Amino acid sequence: MAQVKRIRRAVSGIILLDKPRGFTSNAALQKVRWLLNAEKAGHTGSLDPLATGVLPLCFGEATKFSQYLLDADKAYETVAQLGVTTTTADAEGEVIERKPVNISQAQLEAVLPQFRGDLQQVPPMYSALKRDGQPLYKLARAGEVVEREPRSVTIARLDLLSLEADRARLAVSCSKGTYIRTLVEDIGRELGCGAHVAELRRTQAGPFDLSRTVTLEELEQAHADGGPEALDAFLLPVDSGLEHWPLLQLSEHSAFYWLHGQPVRAPQAPQFGMLRVQDHNGRFIGIGEVSDDGRIAPRRLIRSE
């Protein structure tokens, strides 16, 4: 007997997941997509399986704007295990070296300033970055080490929260593309004892923080109680990841032409930059950019319902 194909739902919005430890970001996405029975889905940048915390999952029309969340600044709390270096720079790797640790809080705080501000960071071999179409982690597992170009990153905050014996808890706020594993490993190298990430929790991604997250267990319970439709209550608006952008409401006449790809004038528009756009009914219809002549040019449009 032929298996009946599951008809997925055309739902749009963002579910802010508190990713559990042990899941890849894609595995978490696919699990929630199945629970929601969503037609289209995407996440906004990978968290290591070891990591937990804020993972925005985009569905339907929200996937059009996932790049802006991918590019957003992030914040983390991490526990650095001093005295132990591993192949992956985290607790999931094999131990390379162990050294005695005799580091005071003052010594640790003395090295942190050199890791704040604009830095050049070499990505780890165990990462999803690709070389000739192959992810670096696959090359690393095969025992290969290849040259990696340093990347410019910005560490806006790096504070020591606590130091208990050989475990240091750090708070980090950083730009996109920053590897916390590399940061911790570099700090350990500077201290002379080595270090790796024992725990990692993302506390913020763009405008989203932990206070707005939902757990996988909560989603599973909602699904058990009411099916896929019960998860709609957890969907944030499509433009919630852009809520810090200026908001412009167009007249009915202007919205018609704008939705057909034509730049329009709006007297109350900002003088430059990107902005969220609503129609005369207050419905989010896409994002625009103020052009040199002062008109609002459409950049990404929302499919009409």
HUKAFEN-V539738 format. One line per field, one symbol per residue. phi: phi as a letter, one per 30 degrees, with the letter a starting at -180 (. if undefined). psi: psi as a letter, one per 20 degrees, with the letter a starting at -180 (. if undefined). A space follows every 10 residues. Layout:
# HUKAFEN-V539738
phi->???
psi->???
This chain:
# HUKAFEN-V539738
phi->.dddddddcd cbkbccdddd djcddddded ddddddhddb aaccjdceed dbjdbdccbh ddddcddddd dddbbbcbcc ddibcbdcib dddddcabbd cbcddddddd cdedccjdbc bdddddbddc bhicdedddd ddicbcdcdd cdbbcdbbbd dabbhcbccb cbcadeidcd ededdddddd diciabdcbb bdcabidcbd dcdbdddddd dddddbiedd dddcddeecd dcddddcbcc dedddedddc icdbcbecdd dajcadbcdd ciddbkcbbd dddidccdcb cdddd
psi->pqppppoqqm qqappnpnpq qiprhhgggh ghgggilqgp qqrlpqpqhh qrbonpppqc hhhhjhhhhh iqqrqqpqop oqipqrhija iirqpgqpqq pmprhggghh ihhijqbpqp poqqhmrjqq olipqhhggg hjjqpqpppq qprpohpoqo hqoodkpppq ppprrqjpoh ggggghghgh ijirqrohqp ppiqocipah ijrqrhhggh ggghhjahhh ihhipqqhjh ijiiqqpppq rgghhghgij jpqrqohjqr iraqqqpqai jjppjaqrpo rhjiqoppgp qppq.
